[in-house]
Amino acid sequence: MKWRDPAGDCAEDNLLLQLQKLFRQLSENVATSEGITRCLGIRNVYEQQDAVEYYRKLLKTVGTPASKVFEGKMSNITKCICGNENKETNPFISILLSIEVGNNEKYNVEKGLESFFKHSKLEQDDWMYCDECDHKTETHTWSEIDEYPTVLTLHLKRFDFDYIQMRYVKNECPLDVPPSLHIKDYKYNLYAVINHRGGYSGGHYDAIIRPYQNQKWYCFDDSTVTEMSEALLQGSRLPYMLMYRKEDACKELLFKTAELRLTGIIAHHLRILLLGPSRSGKSTVGNLILGVNYFLCKHGSKTVTKKSTKKTVENVTVVDTPNLFSLTQSSWEKELNRCTELSHPGPNVILWVIRISKFSDQQQGLFHTIKKRLGSGTTKHMMVVFTNGRELKRLRQPIHTFLSKCDKLKKVVRICQNRYHVIDTSDVNSNQIPELVDKLDKIVTENSGNYCTFRRCIAQKSPQEEAEKQ
């Protein structure tokens, strides 16, 4: 199996890969948007462009599934006085709100949104032809949202053509940016504002964004990022685009991000086998990698996964397993054979999933037992994944400090060629999964796309019994 190299020639015009590269750079150091502007065909970065135009162009260029979180479906309905209705449904990625107030009057976003969906009667010259009446008749028209997007984008129509001055003029009326919107049965929370300073011929954009991880507002202005107060959004004359996220959609966005991440950089099929003790969080890790809530996850002390199952999304397969170490010999052999079949011809990566906690002699024994059963050479495909990263915050120590204090666990990590990753499954942020995928990428690349094969299980005792013996 080979992986696409984001730095290769084929990635130069791939906007999705350039975005991936940009976010990776941002997580490490100072980043440049040169690859993004090149993909969008921007030759002069000092020439003002319309933010909405390039928002549309960006989503069109990256394609689905990246753009579908921003896309909904809206119907334009026309109705004759006889009752005959015509309905035309189309996708949309933003809603244009007209501004009907003067420069010194405050604009109300909620009322503007209500006005957009309000029924209106067309002027006689614009009446529609009615098939039932067989002539043009008085026509009423309105719009309705059929499918609500995960991210709702509002575009304020600040520029209008002035026929007296014969030029475009900007309406710089102030407005209070509502922190949330209620539309039908959905609640949308504000998470980003695009500001514009200047006029039609020249100006400057900046973005105000609130990451859901810490709920703080930050202003992104070229190379400068500063924390700011939400109060500055009230009475501001600068907002040009408002972006709202559907409540409880954060995990949905993370899953889609993980799916995009995997789809964008994996050239061939990746097969991941999840192993680990009971209640270690294997199923949760699988769901996060795939970007799909497929494997059943429940709180409690009982094992949820009863037999090995697999799920494939795009070109990634994840095999989730039960607690292999509590099985009898015959059940162990059967389950291992099933894992082999599900990940046929063999996994590219084996993730050993455990919780950050006191590492017992029994846990160490279980690891060495499974390593022995899987056969020599499998460790070069293995990585340890810790699933309760929040525990490190409670302990007030980084992962390397935690490992340094546990010789048994440190030895396990060393056997896995010092590969490990920490996930806080109780509060997953947007960087954890991309970082994990980068590490999976590295494992497969280092092994030249090869996969591991399992030796036939010939044990006379179950892994649990062997671990206890050790």
Secondary structure by P-SEA (a helix, b strand, c coil): ccccccccccccccaaaaaaaaaaaaacccccaaaaaaaaccccccbbbbaaaaaaaaaaaaccccccccbbbbbbbbbccccbbbbbbbbbcbbbbbbcccccbbbbaaaaaaaaabbbbcccccbbbbccccccccccccccccccccbbbbbbccccccccccbbbbbbbbbbbccccccccbbbbbcbbbbbccccccbbbbbbbbcccccbbbbbcccbbbbbbcccccccccccbbbbbcccaaaaaaaaaaaaaaaaccccbbbbbbbbccccaaaaaaaaaaccccccccccccccccbbbbbbcccbbbbbbcccccccaaaaaaaaaaaaaaacccccbbbbccccccccaaaaaaaaaaaaaacccccccbbbbbccaaaaaaacccaaaaaaacaaaaaaaaaaccccccccccccccaaaaaaaaaaaaaaaaaccbbbbbccccccccaaaaaaac
